[in-house]
Amino acid sequence: MAHFDDLETRKPSDRSAAQLAVLNTLLDAPIDVLADLSGLPVLRKSDLSAAQKAQPPFGGLTVKNATYVFQSPGPIYEPGGSSHDWWRFGRFLAACEIGTSDIVQNCFGYHLTPAGTMFENGARAVGATVLPAGTGQTELQARAAHDIGSTAYAGTPDYLKVILEKADEMGLPLKFTKAAVSGGALFPQLRQFYADRGIACLQCYATADLGQIAYETVEGQGMIVDEGVIVEIVTPGTGISVPAGEVGEVVVTSLNPDYPLIRFATGDLSAVLAGQSPCGRTNMRIKGWMGRADQTAKIKGMFVRPEQVADLVDRLDGVDRARVVVDRDGDADRMTVLIEGTALDADIIARAVQDVLKLKARITCCAQGDIPRDGIVIEDQRDYDT
């Protein structure tokens, strides 16, 4: 089993102490324990976008040693650095068993967005040779892979299949045995397709703002959280952690001193996976991407957001959890609010719903545990095809 460095196998207590020490160099006011991080405000992409518009390009946030500026849809601008493994992708490529003997065909985009440069930076960290292939031009991709003997692929999960099938059509044998993918869903049947071709395919979870967050390993299940970040799983629309194993929004603190982001909400759902990976790495594991946390819905012409549902719970005594369900009653939207707690009063709840959500709703009082722990706080059941 390939480990990138000794950080991956350290004692959890040593990791926590080291992360706290680094974190306190990045904060204006130091904290005593990592758990105190939950008391700091959550930074959302919408906040970052607004700050960048007011103070371009990076919104006044700390940025040091930047040698790149990237643009992602929004637009959102992200800095990048040329130093060793700046985005921490070397750890993932090492887990894919990519190393000095490999030629990585990097099919992530190099234009404006950072993915291509991120993976190239990681490939250099493990000593691999890189073909900066970028996206598209499949026939040329297949020809290049054959001519130079590419052994590893980096790109979106589905594009390698396109290259393989084009090479088959052209009668070109290829030498791919490893694949490091991200930026889309790796479905089981696609992973098996690659396995049947002798290609071990693993995926990582990353964003343009944060770099690598978590990654798969050959021996383990789920995704292991990267050593350079702290991951929290919170109730969507809040900064409050959910119990271990429950689905919630992924909130990440990046410990990159060149571009620290504190409690950055990704808008993605995941859950903590119990236990330690059999690969020997000791960091927390998550289940991977489980949907989007931004469940904003337009109901009767009004937007209802997860933050409002969280506010509703905070305002009501005895209420532990709420879930908005929207469906159709004929041609009209219908909203039902499920409430879980103790000593619930439907009339008081109905008035609070109208005050906070600005809409009337049916109220359903539920017993403890009746609302699913799946990270959904606004469930849109409307069928837009009928």
C-alpha angles and dihedrals in degrees: 000000000000118000121187095212144334093273089080094063102038123123113275090237090055090049093051092049092049093047092049091052092051093043092054090056088059100045127082089220117031122230128220100224135010090250088068088069088081089069093064121091122266117244113217129197089245089057090050092049092050092048091050092051090052095043112017140239104010103010095248093295122143110277122170135169093010115168096168138045116199132189123215127183113291084044100270120166122216129188123224136193136214097215123114111300094339092173094036097238092135088078091058095045090050088053087054086055091243112152148139095318094056133094108208117208099208108204097172116114120269096188115102095316119085105228096097093050092043093057094041089053089051093047090054089051090061094041098249125148114244132216102197093213100157120188133322133007091099096182091054089046091055092046093049092047090053097043098048096031100240109203101182133042127209119187145077115333098250103043096073088062089054091052093047093050092047089051090050089052090050093046093242118145113217131203103214112143100155135046130188110193140178141147097073145032118297100209118204093243091053092049088051091049089058092044089054087055091051094257120133105212123195130172136212134202114232142147133208091243099047107025116217116005104170139348144196125245131206093245103035143070126235121005127302115226113244118252093237098061141055114222126203127182110214139174106272112263093021139070093231117120119236121225114276111280096023120116117251144140119299111240115185134195112200115210093199103131090205093058113006117186115192118209095342111185110224096193089231128120125228141138137225114261111219123237135020125297116257088228089079097250110132105200124109117282128218129197094241128242112348103171139291124310093201096091098161110158132190108227122181088343094308126107115233114196134191089244089061092051089051089050090051091055091049092052098052122076114227094015114125102170141008136192128189115214119191125190137145131277100194105304095340132087115248123199125201122184117207113205126194123192144077133300091008121188111201094200094053090045092050091054092048091049091054091046096048103030095031091226138094116245144177110254121219116187111210135197120246110288096016095111108077117249093227101119094253116130098161114041115191109200096170116127107222093188096065 
